[in-house]
Amino acid sequence: LVETIERDELELKSTRRNGNASFQSLKVASSKREQQMNEWQAEATIQVEKLEEEMSLLVNEVDRVQREAADGKNSFRQELEENENCYEAQIEAMKTEYAQEQKALVDQAEQSKQSIKQLNVEHDNEVMELKEKFEQNLEMGQQKIEQE
């Protein structure tokens, strides 16, 4: 019985040693896994921070490009309006100039018409004077012929 108890105690001690060794192995393995998990989590945190920073930079870049596009669009729209206003002003100026030229031509034509009327009146007066002189000369010529 003593031998059996001693043997059982030896087995128990051996089992305890083996259990302690296994437990220590598990503890070391668990500690290594926890350390590995912490390293992975630290790397993941760093990568997430880098990605968040890159995302922030991209968002800022997109905002900048959108602002530039809006500014360019507004600038183009403003330039287009300025050109349209300029063209409208040029068209109005050309219309005004054309109207002035037309009026000048109409006035010139009216003056020419008045001048022609005046010349016709003067011509008619000259013709009448010449006719009267011719008739006087004719009459004088007939009187001279009659006297001779």
C-alpha positions in Angstrom: 0.0 0.0 0.0 2.8 2.4 0.8 4.5 1.5 -2.4 1.3 2.2 -4.3 0.9 5.6 -2.5 4.5 6.5 -3.2 4.1 5.5 -6.8 0.9 7.5 -7.0 2.6 10.5 -5.4 5.5 10.2 -7.9 3.0 10.0 -10.8 1.2 12.9 -9.3 4.4 14.9 -9.0 5.4 13.9 -12.5 1.9 14.8 -13.8 2.2 18.1 -11.9 5.6 18.8 -13.4 4.3 18.0 -16.8 1.2 20.1 -16.2 3.3 22.9 -14.9 5.6 22.6 -17.9 2.6 22.5 -20.2 1.0 25.4 -18.4 4.3 27.4 -18.6 4.5 26.5 -22.4 0.9 27.7 -22.8 1.6 30.8 -20.8 4.7 31.6 -22.9 2.7 30.8 -26.1 -0.2 32.9 -24.9 2.2 35.8 -24.0 3.8 35.5 -27.5 0.4 35.6 -29.2 -0.7 38.5 -27.1 2.6 40.4 -27.9 2.1 39.5 -31.6 -1.6 40.7 -31.4 -0.4 44.0 -29.8 2.2 44.4 -32.5 -0.4 43.8 -35.2 -2.8 46.2 -33.6 -0.1 48.8 -33.3 0.8 48.4 -37.0 -2.9 48.4 -37.9 -3.4 51.6 -35.9 -0.4 53.2 -37.7 -1.8 52.2 -41.1 -5.3 53.4 -40.2 -3.8 56.8 -39.1 -1.8 57.0 -42.4 -4.9 56.1 -44.4 -6.9 58.7 -42.5 -4.2 61.3 -43.2 -4.1 60.3 -46.9 -7.9 60.5 -47.0 -7.8 63.9 -45.4 -5.3 65.1 -48.0 -7.4 63.6 -50.8 -10.5 65.3 -49.4 -8.6 68.6 -49.2 -7.4 68.1 -52.8 -10.9 67.4 -54.0 -12.2 70.5 -52.3 -9.4 72.6 -53.8 -10.1 71.2 -57.3 -13.8 71.8 -56.9 -13.2 75.4 -55.8 -10.8 75.9 -58.7 -13.4 74.4 -61.1 -16.1 76.6 -59.6 -13.8 79.7 -59.8 -12.9 78.8 -63.4 -16.6 78.3 -64.2 -17.5 81.6 -62.7 -14.5 83.3 -64.4 -15.5 81.8 -67.7 -19.2 82.8 -67.2 -18.0 86.3 -66.2 -15.8 86.5 -69.3 -18.6 85.3 -71.4 -20.9 87.9 -70.0 -18.3 90.6 -70.5 -17.8 89.5 -74.1 -21.5 89.4 -74.7 -21.9 92.9 -73.2 -18.9 94.1 -75.3 -20.5 92.7 -78.5 -23.9 94.2 -77.6 -22.2 97.5 -77.1 -20.4 97.2 -80.4 -23.6 96.3 -82.2 -25.4 99.3 -80.6 -22.5 101.5 -81.6 -22.6 100.1 -85.2 -26.4 100.6 -85.3 -26.0 104.2 -84.1 -23.2 104.8 -86.6 -25.3 103.3 -89.4 -28.3 105.4 -88.4 -26.1 108.5 -88.4 -24.7 107.6 -91.8 -28.2 107.0 -93.1 -29.4 110.3 -91.7 -26.4 112.1 -93.2 -27.1 110.5 -96.6 -30.8 111.5 -96.3 -29.8 115.0 -95.3 -27.3 115.1 -98.2 -29.9 113.8 -100.6 -32.4 116.5 -99.4 -29.7 119.2 -99.8 -28.9 117.9 -103.3 -32.7 117.9 -104.1 -32.9 121.5 -102.8 -29.8 122.5 -104.7 -31.2 121.0 -107.9 -34.5 122.8 -107.3 -32.6 126.0 -106.8 -30.5 125.4 -109.9 -33.7 124.6 -111.9 -35.2 127.9 -110.6 -32.0 129.8 -111.5 -31.9 128.1 -114.9 -35.5 128.8 -115.6 -34.9 132.5 -114.6 -31.8 132.6 -116.9 -33.8 131.0 -119.7 -36.6 133.6 -119.2 -34.1 136.4 -119.2 -32.5 135.1 -122.3 -35.9 134.7 -123.9 -36.8 138.2 -123.0 -33.5 139.5 -124.4 -34.0 137.4 -127.5 -37.5 138.7 -128.0 -36.2 142.3 -127.4 -33.4 141.8 -129.8 -35.8 140.2 -132.3 -38.1 143.1 -132.0 -35.3 145.6 -132.3 -34.0 143.7 -135.3 -37.5 143.8 -136.9 -37.8 147.5 -136.2 -34.4 148.2 -137.8 -35.4 146.2 -140.8 -38.6 148.1 -141.0 -36.8 151.4 -140.7 -34.4 150.6 -143.4 
